[in-house]
Amino acid sequence: MKKILFFLFFIAALQAQAAVRGYWSGYITQHGFLAIATNYQYSLVLETEGETVYGYSEIRLWNDTAMFGRMAFRGTVQGNTVRFMESEILEQRLYSYAS
């Protein structure tokens, strides 16, 4: 009986991790003195390996493909909670305000 329960919990955990994997998109908002805009497009490409989640995130000005940043991240998935921290800038394109 214990082996059957373990197997069922193991399958449920694998399904939860598979549900997290993939492409996620949305937006974030930023207010304040240094904000270039209020709304930014934000996307994640997630991969899982056990309880580890990794991939890259991308942020862009809303409706503007010229300015963006792409960062690597790593974190954990536990139940229905994903926690991650961006660790490295992989690529970026910034506006130059100097004339």
Residue frames relative to the residue before (quaternion, step in Angstrom):
aa qw qx qy qz dx dy dz
M 1.0000 0.0000 0.0000 0.0000 0.00 0.00 0.00
K 0.6410 0.5269 -0.3276 0.4518 3.60 0.99 -0.83
K 0.6428 0.5246 -0.3268 0.4526 3.59 1.01 -0.78
I 0.6412 0.5163 -0.3246 0.4658 3.59 1.01 -0.77
L 0.6634 0.4964 -0.3105 0.4659 3.61 0.91 -0.87
F 0.6317 0.5233 -0.3329 0.4650 3.58 0.98 -0.83
F 0.6512 0.5215 -0.3100 0.4560 3.57 0.93 -0.91
L 0.6599 0.5049 -0.3084 0.4632 3.61 0.94 -0.86
F 0.6594 0.4864 -0.3094 0.4826 3.61 0.97 -0.81
F 0.6297 0.5369 -0.3258 0.4572 3.57 1.04 -0.78
I 0.6575 0.4956 -0.3014 0.4808 3.60 0.94 -0.88
A 0.6441 0.5156 -0.3228 0.4638 3.62 0.95 -0.83
A 0.6524 0.5086 -0.3153 0.4650 3.60 0.98 -0.81
L 0.6463 0.5109 -0.3210 0.4672 3.60 0.98 -0.78
Q 0.6514 0.5083 -0.3187 0.4645 3.59 0.97 -0.80
A 0.6351 0.5215 -0.3336 0.4619 3.61 0.98 -0.77
Q 0.6642 0.4920 -0.3073 0.4716 3.59 0.97 -0.83
A 0.6413 0.5135 -0.3279 0.4664 3.59 1.00 -0.76
A 0.6341 0.5366 -0.3333 0.4460 3.60 1.07 -0.68
V 0.6503 0.5087 -0.3124 0.4698 3.61 1.14 -0.54
R 0.6133 0.5898 -0.3420 0.3988 3.58 1.02 -0.80
G 0.6080 0.5756 -0.4134 0.3580 3.57 -1.06 0.75
Y 0.6440 -0.5012 0.4220 0.3950 3.52 -1.35 -0.42
W 0.0448 -0.7842 0.6187 -0.0158 3.57 -0.84 1.05
S 0.0124 0.8112 -0.5845 0.0111 3.59 -0.94 0.77
G 0.1397 0.7660 -0.6170 0.1140 3.51 -1.24 0.57
Y 0.4310 -0.6716 0.5128 0.3167 3.55 -1.06 -0.68
I 0.1908 -0.7333 0.6360 0.1464 3.50 -1.32 0.40
T 0.2770 -0.7480 0.5769 0.1759 3.55 -1.21 0.44
Q 0.0581 -0.7727 0.6317 0.0202 3.52 -1.20 0.64
H 0.0768 -0.7800 0.6208 0.0162 3.53 -0.84 1.01
G 0.5301 0.6507 -0.4526 0.3013 3.55 -1.13 0.46
F 0.7653 -0.4195 0.2776 0.4015 3.46 -1.40 0.18
L 0.7741 0.3727 -0.1941 0.4735 3.62 0.84 -0.93
A 0.4685 0.6847 -0.4472 0.3344 3.61 1.22 0.01
I 0.3679 -0.7134 0.5567 0.2138 3.57 -0.90 0.96
A 0.7813 0.0242 0.0199 0.6233 3.56 1.10 -0.78
T 0.5325 -0.6133 0.4684 0.3477 3.56 -1.29 0.09
N 0.7917 0.2210 -0.1017 0.5604 3.61 0.95 -0.91
Y 0.0700 -0.7785 0.6237 0.0044 3.53 -1.06 0.90
Q 0.4241 -0.6480 0.5615 0.2915 3.57 -1.11 0.70
Y 0.0296 -0.7933 0.6079 -0.0147 3.59 -0.96 0.88
S 0.0405 0.8041 -0.5914 0.0442 3.58 -0.82 0.93
L 0.1919 -0.7568 0.6181 0.0911 3.52 -1.30 0.58
V 0.1284 -0.7163 0.6760 0.1159 3.53 -1.17 0.67
L 0.0983 -0.8434 0.5278 -0.0217 3.56 -0.35 1.33
E 0.0520 -0.7347 0.6755 0.0346 3.51 -1.17 0.81
T 0.1820 -0.7810 0.5855 0.1189 3.59 -1.14 0.53
E 0.0074 -0.7450 0.6671 -0.0007 3.49 -1.29 0.62
G 0.7776 -0.0984 0.0127 0.6209 3.56 -0.03 1.29
E 0.7694 -0.2748 0.2352 0.5265 3.58 -0.77 -1.04
T 0.5457 0.6081 -0.3992 0.4160 3.59 1.28 0.10
V 0.1115 -0.7549 0.6435 0.0598 3.54 -1.06 0.84
Y 0.0738 0.7928 -0.5995 0.0810 3.58 -0.98 0.83
G 0.2852 0.7482 -0.5703 0.1832 3.56 -1.27 0.26
Y 0.4809 -0.6419 0.4811 0.3538 3.53 -1.03 -0.78
S 0.2633 -0.7276 0.6132 0.1593 3.51 -1.29 0.54
E 0.1257 -0.7817 0.6071 0.0671 3.53 -1.22 0.51
I 0.0823 -0.7781 0.6221 0.0275 3.55 -0.99 0.89
R 0.0169 -0.7907 0.6108 -0.0365 3.55 -1.01 0.94
L 0.5470 -0.5413 0.5032 0.3931 3.51 -1.26 0.41
W 0.5753 -0.5976 0.4281 0.3586 3.58 -1.03 0.78
N 0.8555 0.0173 -0.0550 0.5145 3.62 -0.83 1.03
D 0.6538 0.4517 -0.3314 0.5086 3.61 1.05 0.68
T 0.1814 -0.8186 0.5377 0.0886 3.59 -0.46 1.16
A 0.5368 0.6623 -0.3937 0.3438 3.61 1.24 -0.21
M 0.7743 0.2729 -0.1441 0.5524 3.61 1.04 -0.67
F 0.2295 0.7777 -0.5532 0.1910 3.59 -0.65 1.09
G 0.1505 -0.7438 0.6368 0.1363 3.52 -1.40 0.14
R 0.1076 -0.7732 0.6227 0.0524 3.59 -1.04 0.81
M 0.0512 -0.8232 0.5639 -0.0403 3.56 -0.69 1.16
A 0.4117 -0.6631 0.5651 0.2675 3.57 -1.19 0.64
F 0.0177 -0.7947 0.6063 0.0257 3.57 -1.13 0.61
R 0.0997 -0.7514 0.6494 0.0609 3.51 -1.38 0.34
G 0.1703 0.7946 -0.5684 0.1289 3.57 -1.05 0.71
T 0.5056 -0.6311 0.4966 0.3153 3.54 -1.26 -0.52
V 0.1918 -0.7182 0.6501 0.1575 3.50 -1.35 0.41
Q 0.0472 0.7804 -0.6182 0.0813 3.56 -0.78 1.10
G 0.8103 -0.0625 -0.0078 0.5826 3.55 -0.35 1.25
N 0.7635 -0.3118 0.2417 0.5113 3.58 -0.69 -1.06
T 0.5831 0.5610 -0.3738 0.4533 3.60 1.23 0.47
V 0.0937 -0.7657 0.6352 0.0366 3.56 -0.93 0.99
R 0.0308 -0.7751 0.6310 -0.0051 3.57 -0.87 1.01
F 0.1097 0.7964 -0.5885 0.0857 3.56 -0.90 0.90
M 0.1890 -0.7522 0.6188 0.1248 3.54 -1.32 0.37
E 0.3978 -0.6885 0.5534 0.2479 3.55 -0.93 0.94
S 0.1689 -0.8462 0.5043 0.0345 3.57 -0.77 1.05
E 0.8128 0.0941 -0.0053 0.5748 3.59 1.14 -0.49
I 0.3517 -0.6868 0.5878 0.2432 3.58 -1.08 0.72
L 0.2537 -0.7942 0.5390 0.1196 3.57 -0.59 1.17
E 0.7795 -0.0955 0.1140 0.6085 3.55 1.04 -0.85
Q 0.0741 0.7939 -0.6024 0.0373 3.57 -1.09 0.63
R 0.0783 -0.7470 0.6569 0.0662 3.51 -1.26 0.53
L 0.0532 -0.8158 0.5750 -0.0324 3.55 -0.55 1.22
Y 0.5262 -0.5902 0.5024 0.3499 3.53 -1.25 0.47
S 0.2724 -0.7194 0.6096 0.1915 3.53 -1.18 0.58
Y 0.2237 -0.8001 0.5476 0.1002 3.56 -0.64 1.13
A 0.5297 0.6253 -0.4138 0.3966 3.59 1.28 -0.09
S 0.2580 -0.7678 0.5637 0.1618 3.59 -0.97 0.77
